[in-house]
Amino acid sequence: MVVEITNPQEKQTIARNILEALTEWFGIEESREEYITGSADWTFLAAKEAEKYVGFLCLKETGKATVELAVMGVLKDHHRSGIGRQLVVRAKEVARSQGYEFMQVKTVKMGVYDDYDKTNHFYISCGFKELEVFPLLWDEWNPCQVYVLSLK
């Protein structure tokens, strides 16, 4: 079940619990803390199974017509179970209802790291399209791939 969380402290607690369990993807403590702090102000969707939060997704406005899927995490033992897809489907519904026309997401460019290639394939399977690569947005070891999705 995917629910929207509105309490800022609850958002941060859920984000912390999940991101700290996913250090393969969120290993840089400073970046992880920025996501956790930011989550308090963003649209926050959480996936719950048997009274436990197993995944979450945050949306933040990046323009009048565009929202960014700013951070998403699903506990590793729940990967490939449909939870990520449920979160994205609900995020599309919420973004449309808030009047956005586009959703974007940033990740590491395809072909750089196997774990991120799985992430890229996931976003593509959800309907995102490659927009642009920014080779040095983060650093030379992590070229930033931007994907976009029309919400119309």
Backbone as numpy.savetxt, mean C-alpha at the origin, in Angstrom:
# Nx Ny Nz CAx CAy CAz Cx Cy Cz
-12.54 -9.85 6.24 -13.39 -8.68 6.24 -12.49 -7.44 6.24
-12.80 -6.50 5.35 -12.05 -5.24 5.28 -12.89 -4.13 5.90
-12.28 -3.42 6.85 -12.97 -2.35 7.55 -12.14 -1.07 7.47
-12.84 0.06 7.55 -12.13 1.34 7.61 -11.91 1.69 9.08
-10.69 2.07 9.39 -10.32 2.46 10.75 -10.19 3.99 10.75
-10.80 4.64 11.75 -10.74 6.11 11.80 -9.95 6.63 13.00
-9.78 5.84 14.03 -9.03 6.28 15.21 -7.54 6.32 14.90
-6.89 7.49 14.99 -5.47 7.62 14.64 -4.55 6.68 15.42
-4.79 6.49 16.70 -3.92 5.60 17.49 -4.09 4.15 17.07
-5.32 3.76 16.77 -5.57 2.38 16.32 -4.90 2.14 14.97
-4.97 3.14 14.09 -4.29 3.04 12.79 -2.80 2.77 12.99
-2.18 3.56 13.85 -0.74 3.42 14.06 -0.38 2.09 14.70
-1.20 1.61 15.60 -0.95 0.32 16.25 -1.01 -0.81 15.23
-2.04 -0.81 14.40 -2.17 -1.84 13.37 -1.00 -1.76 12.39
-0.70 -0.56 11.92 0.42 -0.38 10.99 1.72 -0.88 11.59
1.99 -0.52 12.83 3.23 -0.94 13.49 3.30 -2.47 13.59
2.24 -3.09 14.06 2.24 -4.54 14.24 2.52 -5.26 12.93
1.94 -4.79 11.85 2.10 -5.47 10.57 3.44 -5.12 9.93
3.81 -3.85 9.89 5.06 -3.47 9.23 6.28 -4.04 9.95
6.24 -4.12 11.27 7.38 -4.68 11.99 7.51 -6.18 11.79
6.46 -6.82 11.30 6.51 -8.25 10.96 6.96 -8.47 9.51
7.14 -7.38 8.77 7.48 -7.47 7.34 8.78 -6.75 7.02
9.80 -7.04 7.79 11.06 -6.30 7.61 11.77 -6.62 6.30
11.37 -7.69 5.59 11.93 -7.94 4.26 11.62 -6.78 3.31
10.45 -6.18 3.50 10.01 -5.07 2.65 10.12 -3.72 3.36
10.05 -3.73 4.66 10.05 -2.48 5.44 11.19 -2.49 6.45
12.39 -2.80 5.98 13.54 -2.96 6.85 14.21 -1.68 7.28
13.96 -0.59 6.58 14.58 0.68 6.95 13.70 1.33 8.00
14.22 1.37 9.23 13.41 1.82 10.37 12.84 3.22 10.16
13.64 4.13 9.64 13.18 5.51 9.44 11.97 5.56 8.49
12.05 4.82 7.41 10.93 4.79 6.45 9.71 4.13 7.08
9.94 3.03 7.79 8.83 2.33 8.45 8.12 3.26 9.42
8.88 4.01 10.20 8.29 4.95 11.17 7.51 6.06 10.46
7.99 6.51 9.29 7.25 7.52 8.52 5.90 6.98 8.09
5.85 5.72 7.66 4.57 5.11 7.29 3.65 5.01 8.49
4.20 4.58 9.62 3.39 4.42 10.82 2.84 5.77 11.28
3.68 6.78 11.32 3.24 8.13 11.71 2.21 8.66 10.73
2.50 8.56 9.43 1.59 9.07 8.40 0.24 8.39 8.40
0.22 7.12 8.76 -1.03 6.36 8.71 -2.14 6.99 9.55
-1.78 7.73 10.58 -2.77 8.37 11.44 -3.64 9.36 10.68
-3.08 9.97 9.62 -3.80 11.01 8.88 -4.38 10.52 7.56
-4.10 9.31 7.17 -4.53 8.81 5.87 -5.78 7.94 6.00
-6.47 7.74 4.88 -7.56 6.77 4.83 -6.95 5.41 5.09
-7.51 4.69 6.05 -6.89 3.46 6.54 -7.89 2.31 6.45
-7.55 1.30 5.67 -8.37 0.11 5.53 -7.61 -1.06 6.13
-8.29 -1.89 6.90 -7.63 -3.03 7.54 -8.41 -4.31 7.26
-7.66 -5.39 7.04 -8.24 -6.71 6.84 -8.16 -7.47 8.16
-9.29 -8.01 8.56 -9.39 -8.69 9.85 -9.85 -10.12 9.63
-9.17 -11.04 10.31 -9.57 -12.46 10.30 -9.55 -12.96 11.73
-10.62 -13.55 12.16 -10.72 -14.13 13.50 -10.24 -13.14 14.57
-10.77 -11.92 14.49 -10.48 -10.87 15.49 -9.03 -10.40 15.49
-8.28 -10.71 14.43 -6.89 -10.27 14.33 -6.70 -9.53 13.01
-6.02 -8.38 13.07 -5.71 -7.64 11.85 -4.53 -8.31 11.16
-4.73 -8.66 9.90 -3.70 -9.40 9.15 -3.15 -8.60 7.97
-3.75 -7.44 7.69 -3.28 -6.60 6.60 -3.90 -5.23 6.69
-3.27 -4.28 5.99 -3.82 -2.93 5.95 -3.31 -2.23 4.70
-3.96 -1.13 4.40 -3.62 -0.30 3.25 -3.99 1.13 3.60
-3.13 2.08 3.20 -3.39 3.50 3.43 -3.45 4.25 2.12
-4.38 5.18 2.03 -4.51 6.06 0.88 -4.24 7.49 1.32
-3.45 8.21 0.52 -3.22 9.63 0.80 -3.37 10.42 -0.49
-3.94 11.60 -0.36 -4.14 12.46 -1.52 -2.80 13.00 -2.00
-2.60 12.93 -3.33 -1.39 13.51 -3.92 -1.74 14.58 -4.95
-3.00 14.76 -5.22 -3.49 15.78 -6.15 -5.00 15.82 -6.08
-5.59 16.81 -6.71 -7.05 16.95 -6.63 -7.78 15.73 -7.19
-7.19 15.09 -8.18 -7.85 13.94 -8.80 -7.18 12.61 -8.48
-6.09 12.66 -7.70 -5.27 11.46 -7.52 -5.03 11.14 -6.05
-5.15 9.87 -5.75 -4.84 9.34 -4.43 -3.72 8.31 -4.62
-2.85 8.26 -3.62 -1.76 7.28 -3.67 -2.01 6.16 -2.69
-1.79 4.94 -3.13 -1.74 3.82 -2.23 -0.36 3.95 -1.57
-0.33 4.60 -0.42 0.92 5.03 0.20 1.69 3.89 0.84
0.98 2.97 1.45 1.62 1.82 2.09 0.60 0.71 2.21
1.10 -0.51 2.06 0.23 -1.68 2.18 1.06 -2.81 2.75
0.49 -3.56 3.66 1.17 -4.72 4.20 0.18 -5.80 4.56
0.56 -7.03 4.27 -0.22 -8.20 4.64 0.76 -9.17 5.30
0.39 -9.67 6.47 1.27 -10.62 7.17 1.65 -11.77 6.24
2.91 -12.17 6.31 3.46 -13.12 5.35 2.68 -14.43 5.29
2.21 -14.92 6.42 1.48 -16.19 6.40 0.07 -16.05 5.80
-0.28 -14.83 5.40 -1.56 -14.58 4.73 -1.37 -14.15 3.28
-0.12 -14.15 2.80 0.13 -13.82 1.39 -0.55 -14.86 0.50
-0.95 -14.42 -0.65 -1.58 -15.26 -1.68 -2.89 -15.89 -1.20
-3.57 -15.21 -0.27 -4.85 -15.71 0.23 -6.02 -14.84 -0.23
-5.71 -13.78 -0.99 -6.76 -12.88 -1.47 -6.95 -11.64 -0.62
-6.26 -11.54 0.50 -6.44 -10.39 1.39 -5.95 -9.10 0.73
-4.80 -9.14 0.09 -4.28 -7.96 -0.59 -5.24 -7.47 -1.66
-5.76 -8.39 -2.42 -6.71 -8.03 -3.49 -7.98 -7.43 -2.89
-8.48 -7.98 -1.78 -9.66 -7.43 -1.11 -9.39 -6.00 -0.65
-8.20 -5.76 -0.13 -7.85 -4.41 0.31 -7.84 -3.44 -0.86
-7.25 -3.86 -1.99 -7.18 -2.98 -3.16 -8.58 -2.72 -3.73
-9.40 -3.74 -3.81 -10.78 -3.56 -4.31 -11.52 -2.55 -3.44
-11.41 -2.70 -2.14 -12.09 -1.76 -1.22 -11.48 -0.36 -1.34
-10.16 -0.28 -1.53 -9.50 1.02 -1.69 -10.01 1.73 -2.94
-10.22 0.99 -4.02 -10.77 1.59 -5.24 -12.16 2.15 -4.97
-12.99 1.40 -4.27 -14.34 1.85 -3.95 -14.30 3.13 -3.11
-13.47 3.13 -2.10 -13.37 4.29 -1.21 -12.85 5.50 -1.98
-11.81 5.31 -2.78 -11.23 6.42 -3.55 -12.26 7.01 -4.52
-13.01 6.15 -5.19 -14.07 6.64 -6.09 -15.10 7.44 -5.31
-15.50 6.92 -4.16 -16.53 7.60 -3.37 -16.04 8.95 -2.85
-14.72 9.11 -2.72 -14.13 10.38 -2.29 -13.88 11.32 -3.47
-14.24 10.88 -4.69 -14.16 11.73 -5.87 -12.85 11.67 -6.64
-11.99 10.73 -6.33 -10.72 10.62 -7.05 -10.92 9.92 -8.39
-10.11 10.29 -9.36 -10.18 9.69 -10.69 -9.04 8.70 -10.95
-7.95 8.85 -10.20 -6.78 8.01 -10.40 -6.21 7.56 -9.07
-5.59 6.39 -9.10 -4.83 5.90 -7.95 -3.43 5.58 -8.46
-2.43 5.93 -7.66 -1.06 5.59 -8.02 -0.43 4.80 -6.89
0.63 4.08 -7.23 1.41 3.37 -6.23 2.87 3.38 -6.69
3.78 3.48 -5.72 5.21 3.46 -6.01 5.81 2.21 -5.40
6.69 1.56 -6.15 7.42 0.40 -5.66 8.77 0.35 -6.37
9.56 -0.63 -6.06 10.86 -0.77 -6.71 10.65 -1.37 -8.10
11.39 -0.83 -9.06 11.28 -1.24 -10.47 11.42 -2.75 -10.63
10.63 -3.28 -11.54 10.66 -4.70 -11.88 12.07 -5.09 -12.30
12.50 -6.26 -11.84 13.78 -6.81 -12.24 14.94 -6.49 -11.31
14.69 -5.68 -10.28 15.77 -5.32 -9.36 15.86 -6.33 -8.21
14.72 -6.68 -7.59 14.69 -7.63 -6.47 13.51 -8.58 -6.66
13.74 -9.87 -6.44 12.68 -10.86 -6.60 11.45 -10.56 -5.75
11.67 -10.20 -4.47 10.52 -9.92 -3.60 9.67 -8.77 -4.14
10.31 -7.75 -4.68 9.56 -6.63 -5.23 8.95 -6.96 -6.57
9.55 -7.91 -7.31 8.91 -8.35 -8.56 7.55 -8.96 -8.26
7.43 -9.68 -7.16 6.13 -10.25 -6.76 5.15 -9.11 -6.48
5.64 -8.06 -5.84 4.80 -6.90 -5.55 4.34 -6.24 -6.85
5.28 -6.06 -7.79 4.93 -5.48 -9.09 3.87 -6.30 -9.80
4.05 -7.61 -9.83 3.07 -8.48 -10.49 1.71 -8.38 -9.80
1.71 -8.25 -8.49 0.45 -8.09 -7.76 -0.28 -6.82 -8.22
0.43 -5.68 -8.24 -0.22 -4.44 -8.65 -0.72 -4.51 -10.09
0.07 -5.09 -10.97 -0.35 -5.25 -12.36 -1.61 -6.10 -12.42
-1.67 -7.18 -11.64 -2.85 -8.06 -11.64 -4.09 -7.35 -11.11
-3.89 -6.28 -10.32 -5.01 -5.49 -9.79 -5.44 -4.39 -10.76
-4.79 -4.30 -11.91 -5.19 -3.32 -12.93 -4.30 -2.11 -13.05
-3.25 -2.00 -12.23 -2.34 -0.87 -12.33 -1.50 -1.00 -13.61
-1.17 0.15 -14.19 -0.35 0.22 -15.41 0.93 0.99 -15.12
2.01 0.57 -15.77 3.28 1.28 -15.60 3.15 2.70 -16.13
3.59 3.67 -15.33 3.58 5.06 -15.76 5.00 5.53 -16.05
5.86 5.45 -15.03 7.20 6.00 -15.20 8.13 5.42 -14.13
9.42 5.38 -14.46 10.44 4.99 -13.50 11.26 6.23 -13.18
11.46 6.46 -11.88 12.34 7.52 -11.40 13.57 6.84 -10.80
14.67 6.76 -11.56 15.82 5.97 -11.14 16.45 6.42 -9.83
16.35 7.69 -9.48 17.04 8.19 -8.30 16.11 8.83 -7.27
14.81 8.61 -7.39 13.88 9.22 -6.42 14.22 8.78 -5.00
14.47 7.49 -4.81 14.83 6.98 -3.50 16.35 6.88 -3.38
16.96 6.06 -4.21 18.41 5.96 -4.31 18.73 5.04 -5.49
20.00 4.95 -5.87 20.37 4.22 -7.07 20.11 2.72 -6.95
20.01 2.17 -5.72 19.76 0.74 -5.53 18.28 0.41 -5.55
17.43 1.44 -5.50 15.99 1.25 -5.46 15.28 2.19 -6.43
15.41 1.91 -7.73 14.71 2.77 -8.69 13.19 2.68 -8.50
12.54 3.82 -8.45 11.12 3.91 -8.14 10.26 3.73 -9.39
9.42 2.71 -9.38 8.44 2.46 -10.44 7.10 3.03 -9.97
6.49 3.87 -10.79 5.17 4.41 -10.50 4.15 3.69 -11.38
3.11 3.17 -10.76 1.99 2.56 -11.46 0.77 3.44 -11.23
-0.13 3.47 -12.21 -1.37 4.21 -12.09 -2.56 3.34 -12.45
-3.71 3.75 -11.95 -4.95 3.04 -12.18 -6.06 4.06 -12.35
-6.84 3.94 -13.42 -8.00 4.80 -13.60 -9.13 4.29 -12.73
-9.78 5.18 -12.03 -10.90 4.81 -11.17 -12.25 5.05 -11.85
-12.23 5.48 -13.08 -13.49 5.75 -13.82 -14.02 4.50 -14.45
